[in-house]
Each structure stands twice: as structure tokens, then as C-alpha cells.
Amino acid sequence: MTDFNTRDIDHLAALARLELSEEEKKRFEGQLASILAYVEKLNQVDTHEAAPTAHATGLVTVTRNDSVHDEGRQAEILKEAPAIEGKNYKVKSVF
């Protein structure tokens, strides 16, 4: 089991840009040690035969091919625009 000390907590707090009180450092020292102990326990599990998974539920994202649909409504739609330029909406420049 990896033991955390105050110096390790100070280093992690500096990386995270946190200011911790001495009480918080002591509390986090124990919490981080128990987390690492649990991770070490998980590392002991034999996963040699387990198949790698990208998604635990097996759901698949359904996609479709993009395609352009010109339904002949461009002129009708452009009538609603406050300003047009050619066959496009005209908008103010945004920088």
C-alpha cells in the first residue's frame, strides 16, 4: 500500500492550485491512501481473459449519411430573411 505524507499532499495541492488547512491535509491524506489501496486491490484482479470494451452497455450509435436535400423552398425561406445577399442570408460581421 502506498503511504501518503504531508509533503505528497502539499505537492498535489500545489498542482491543483488549492490552499489546504492542516486539518484538510490530514483528512485528504487518509482518503487518498484508501483510494490508492482500493486501486491496488483492483490491480490484483486477473483481467487476462476479459475482452476489452469501449462501451459497457453494448449500445451502438446509429448514424446516417449526410446528404443535401433541395426541396425547392429556398426562395420561400429567403422571403422571411431580414436581408439577403444572392441566395444567402446576409448578417453583420462577427469578429
Backbone hydrogen bonds in HBPLUS format (Angstrom, degrees):
<---DONOR---> <-ACCEPTOR-->    atom                        ^
c    i                          cat <-CA-CA->   ^        H-A-AA   ^      H-
h    n   atom  resd res      DA  || num        DHA   H-A  angle D-A-AA Bond
n    s   type  num  typ     dist DA aas  dist angle  dist       angle   num
A0008-ASP N   A0005-ASN O   3.07 MM   3  5.40 121.0  2.44 104.6 118.2     1
A0009-ILE N   A0005-ASN O   3.14 MM   4  6.51 159.6  2.18 152.7 158.7     2
A0010-ASP N   A0006-THR O   2.82 MM   4  6.06 157.6  1.87 151.0 157.3     3
A0011-HIS N   A0007-ARG O   2.97 MM   4  6.20 153.4  2.04 143.8 150.9     4
A0012-LEU N   A0008-ASP O   2.93 MM   4  6.23 165.0  1.95 154.0 157.3     5
A0013-ALA N   A0009-ILE O   2.84 MM   4  5.98 159.3  1.88 151.0 157.3     6
A0014-ALA N   A0010-ASP O   2.94 MM   4  6.10 151.9  2.02 143.3 150.7     7
A0015-LEU N   A0011-HIS O   2.99 MM   4  6.29 155.6  2.05 148.6 155.2     8
A0016-ALA N   A0012-LEU O   2.97 MM   4  6.21 150.1  2.06 145.5 153.6     9
A0017-ARG N   A0013-ALA O   2.84 MM   4  5.77 103.4  2.44 132.3 150.7    10
A0018-LEU N   A0013-ALA O   2.77 MM   5  4.89 170.7  1.77 145.4 148.7    11
A0017-ARG N   A0014-ALA O   3.13 MM   3  4.75 150.7  2.22  93.7 102.4    12
A0025-LYS N   A0021-SER O   2.95 MM   4  6.23 156.4  2.01 151.5 158.3    13
A0026-LYS N   A0022-GLU O   3.07 MM   4  6.31 158.6  2.12 147.4 151.8    14
A0027-ARG N   A0023-GLU O   3.04 MM   4  6.28 160.1  2.08 147.1 152.8    15
A0028-PHE N   A0024-GLU O   2.83 MM   4  6.00 170.3  1.84 157.2 159.6    16
A0029-GLU N   A0025-LYS O   2.90 MM   4  5.93 143.9  2.03 141.0 151.2    17
A0030-GLY N   A0026-LYS O   3.35 MM   4  6.64 157.5  2.41 146.3 149.0    18
A0031-GLN N   A0027-ARG O   3.11 MM   4  6.39 159.9  2.15 147.1 153.3    19
A0032-LEU N   A0028-PHE O   2.80 MM   4  5.82 170.4  1.81 152.4 155.0    20
A0033-ALA N   A0029-GLU O   3.11 MM   4  6.16 152.5  2.19 138.0 145.9    21
A0034-SER N   A0030-GLY O   3.02 MM   4  6.24 153.9  2.09 144.8 151.3    22
A0035-ILE N   A0031-GLN O   2.98 MM   4  6.25 150.6  2.07 146.6 155.1    23
A0036-LEU N   A0032-LEU O   2.96 MM   4  6.17 166.0  1.98 151.1 154.3    24
A0037-ALA N   A0033-ALA O   2.96 MM   4  6.13 147.4  2.07 141.4 150.8    25
A0038-TYR N   A0034-SER O   3.04 MM   4  6.24 151.0  2.12 140.8 147.7    26
A0039-VAL N   A0035-ILE O   2.95 MM   4  6.30 153.9  2.02 149.1 156.7    27
A0040-GLU N   A0036-LEU O   2.91 MM   4  6.13 155.3  1.97 145.6 152.1    28
A0041-LYS N   A0037-ALA O   3.03 MM   4  6.30 147.4  2.14 139.6 148.5    29
A0042-LEU N   A0038-TYR O   2.93 MM   4  6.30 152.0  2.01 147.5 155.0    30
A0043-ASN N   A0039-VAL O   2.89 MM   4  6.17 146.4  2.00 146.3 156.1    31
A0044-GLN N   A0041-LYS O   3.18 MM   3  5.38 149.0  2.28 101.6 110.7    32
A0045-VAL N   A0042-LEU O   3.12 MM   3  5.51 160.9  2.16 111.7 117.6    33
A0050-ALA N   A0047-THR O   3.13 MM   3  5.12 144.0  2.26  99.4 110.2    34
A0077-ILE N   A0073-ARG O   2.89 MM   4  6.10 158.7  1.93 159.3 165.5    35
A0078-LEU N   A0074-GLN O   2.87 MM   4  6.07 162.3  1.91 156.0 160.9    36
A0079-LYS N   A0075-ALA O   3.20 MM   4  6.36 132.3  2.44 138.5 149.1    37
A0080-GLU N   A0077-ILE O   3.11 MM   3  5.70 150.6  2.20 114.7 121.9    38
A0081-ALA N   A0078-LEU O   3.12 MM   3  5.19 152.8  2.20 103.1 111.3    39
A0090-LYS N   A0083-ALA O   2.90 MM   7  5.22 167.0  1.92 131.4 127.9    40
A0085-GLU N   A0088-ASN O   2.86 MM   3  5.37 160.9  1.90 150.7 156.4    41
A0088-ASN N   A0085-GLU O   3.13 MM   3  5.37 157.0  2.18 119.2 126.2    42
